[in-house]
Amino acid sequence: MSSLDASAFIALFREACQKCFGHPLNSMLSETESKFFSERIFDQTGLVIGPKSIKNYSSFIVSNSDDKPENPSVATLDTFARYVLDAPYTDEIQRKNKESHYPYWFQYKEHHHRSLKKSKKKIPLSAILVPSAIVIVALFFIFQRKEQTKELTEDFHSVSEDSLLSHGWFVQSEQKEYWNRRGEKSGHLTLFTLKGDNWPDSITIPGIRNLLLRKINSDCFTIEVRLSDFIPRQNWQQAGLLLLEDTNFFGKSMRVSFAYNSFFGGYSQSPEIIIQAITSQGKGNKPEEFFHKSLFTLGSQPDSLIINNLRKSALRIEKHGNKFRLLYTTSPVENFAFKEAITQEFIMNPKYIGLLALKGQVDSSQVIPASFEFFSFRPEDCK
């Protein structure tokens, strides 16, 4: 592989990782991450790149070493390019018959080479700016690591990408149509109950569209989120908090949310708005619902009463060691007292906090807004 092709491949692989995981490639991919990446590529393109190859590519790129150079085939490069460029779904037979010239790889490579030529024309200026940029970026990441253990209060007065990024947030599985509407309600971050779930099934890979995540480095903490006028009315519309050990849903997780429920195993009961809390031991394990509380039974109270009492709703999670304490409140006003929902032991080391809105893997439920008014994270001394 020529140096120019190698440069294009490295840029392509990094861009594919960013698309898959929602954050830059900073370390070699684990075996589970490589398997997840391979499945994502197959689901979107219909083509296969083996997990072992993906792991080796990540090691080669992160180590920046020529001791064990990688030389992926043109077919593999084309598959990565198809994934990045959102090419139509295909399979190996169709590609061989119609696109054996691997157009997506050459399209990506051409674009990459042109961008390099443009940058070379500005060498005198970049020679001055690049070292400074490297220092700034390094200081930024050092600062970010420190920020991850500091208290954060978020009022969402600005939800521009620059503002969210500066506070340590990043979005995963972006759906542009709805992500671009996140600032619709002034003073709020608005997510939408799109199709998706971190509750796995035998058909669908876990995934939540427009999941807003923030990395944390604290073993003990209190997190709180407040919503305005979130009133779910169809299965399984919900919004709330998600704790994750990793961003691929392979590790352990905990989800706490306000949700709608009308499923009672065949029994005839009125639909309800609930608080639900579930944990998952990771891929291959069934989740466990460890808390389910009916807040309002639809049909038994006037709609105006339910709407008024859900003007302001909030969730709080307190973690001390392996003990999680969940609290909630719903009220017409801001300063209503929290009520304890449950205290639960769960061995988990969360690395990410997420704000979510989803409707499960159903097509029938409508997409509705979930407007987050406030978020706080307070690290605490475990002693």
Secondary structure as the mmCIF struct_conf table of DSSP 4:
data_model
#
loop_
_struct_conf.conf_type_id
_struct_conf.id
_struct_conf.beg_label_comp_id
_struct_conf.beg_label_asym_id
_struct_conf.beg_label_seq_id
_struct_conf.end_label_comp_id
_struct_conf.end_label_asym_id
_struct_conf.end_label_seq_id
HELX_RH_AL_P HELX_RH_AL_P1 SER A 3 PHE A 21
BEND BEND1 GLY A 22 HIS A 23
BEND BEND2 SER A 27 SER A 27
HELX_LH_PP_P HELX_LH_PP_P1 MET A 28 SER A 30
HELX_RH_AL_P HELX_RH_AL_P2 GLU A 31 THR A 45
BEND BEND3 GLY A 46 GLY A 46
HELX_RH_AL_P HELX_RH_AL_P3 PRO A 51 SER A 63
TURN_TY1_P TURN_TY1_P1 ASN A 64 ASN A 64
BEND BEND4 ASP A 66 LYS A 68
HELX_RH_AL_P HELX_RH_AL_P4 VAL A 74 VAL A 84
TURN_TY1_P TURN_TY1_P2 LEU A 85 ASP A 86
HELX_LH_PP_P HELX_LH_PP_P2 ALA A 87 TYR A 89
HELX_RH_AL_P HELX_RH_AL_P5 GLU A 92 LYS A 98
TURN_TY1_P TURN_TY1_P3 SER A 100 HIS A 101
HELX_RH_AL_P HELX_RH_AL_P6 PRO A 103 LYS A 120
TURN_TY1_P TURN_TY1_P4 LYS A 121 LYS A 122
HELX_RH_AL_P HELX_RH_AL_P7 ILE A 123 GLU A 147
TURN_TY1_P TURN_TY1_P5 GLN A 148 THR A 149
BEND BEND5 LYS A 150 LYS A 150
STRN STRN1 LEU A 152 GLU A 154
BEND BEND6 HIS A 157 HIS A 157
HELX_RH_AL_P HELX_RH_AL_P8 GLU A 161 SER A 166
TURN_TY1_P TURN_TY1_P6 HIS A 167 GLY A 168
STRN STRN2 TRP A 169 GLN A 172
BEND BEND7 SER A 173 SER A 173
HELX_RH_AL_P HELX_RH_AL_P9 LYS A 176 TRP A 179
TURN_TY1_P TURN_TY1_P7 ASN A 180 GLY A 183
BEND BEND8 GLU A 184 LYS A 185
TURN_TY1_P TURN_TY1_P8 SER A 186 GLY A 187
BEND BEND9 HIS A 188 HIS A 188
STRN STRN3 LEU A 189 PHE A 192
STRN STRN4 LEU A 194 LEU A 194
BEND BEND10 LYS A 195 LYS A 195
STRN STRN5 GLY A 196 ASP A 197
BEND BEND11 ASN A 198 TRP A 199
BEND BEND12 SER A 202 THR A 204
STRN STRN6 GLY A 207 GLY A 207
TURN_TY1_P TURN_TY1_P9 ARG A 209 ASN A 210
STRN STRN7 LEU A 211 LYS A 215
BEND BEND13 ASP A 219 CYS A 220
STRN STRN8 PHE A 221 SER A 228
BEND BEND14 ASP A 229 ASP A 229
BEND BEND15 GLN A 234 GLN A 234
TURN_TY1_P TURN_TY1_P10 ASN A 235 TRP A 236
STRN STRN9 GLN A 238 LEU A 244
BEND BEND16 GLU A 245 ASP A 246
TURN_TY1_P TURN_TY1_P11 THR A 247 ASN A 248
BEND BEND17 PHE A 249 PHE A 249
BEND BEND18 GLY A 251 GLY A 251
STRN STRN10 SER A 253 ASN A 261
TURN_TY1_P TURN_TY1_P12 GLY A 265 GLY A 266
STRN STRN11 GLU A 272 SER A 280
BEND BEND19 GLY A 282 GLY A 282
TURN_TY1_P TURN_TY1_P13 LYS A 283 GLY A 284
BEND BEND20 ASN A 285 ASN A 285
STRN STRN12 GLU A 288 THR A 297
STRN STRN13 LEU A 298 LEU A 298
TURN_TY1_P TURN_TY1_P14 GLY A 299 SER A 300
STRN STRN14 GLN A 301 GLN A 301
HELX_RH_AL_P HELX_RH_AL_P10 ASP A 303 ASN A 309
TURN_TY1_P TURN_TY1_P15 LEU A 310 LEU A 310
BEND BEND21 ARG A 311 ARG A 311
STRN STRN15 LYS A 312 HIS A 320
TURN_TY1_P TURN_TY1_P16 GLY A 321 ASN A 322
STRN STRN16 LYS A 323 SER A 331
BEND BEND22 PRO A 332 VAL A 333
TURN_TY1_P TURN_TY1_P17 GLU A 334 ASN A 335
HELX_LH_PP_P HELX_LH_PP_P3 PHE A 336 PHE A 338
STRN STRN17 LYS A 339 GLU A 345
STRN STRN18 TYR A 352 LEU A 358
STRN STRN19 GLY A 360 GLY A 360
TURN_TY1_P TURN_TY1_P18 GLN A 361 GLN A 361
BEND BEND23 ASP A 363 SER A 365
HELX_LH_PP_P HELX_LH_PP_P4 GLN A 366 VAL A 367
STRN STRN20 PRO A 369 PRO A 379
#
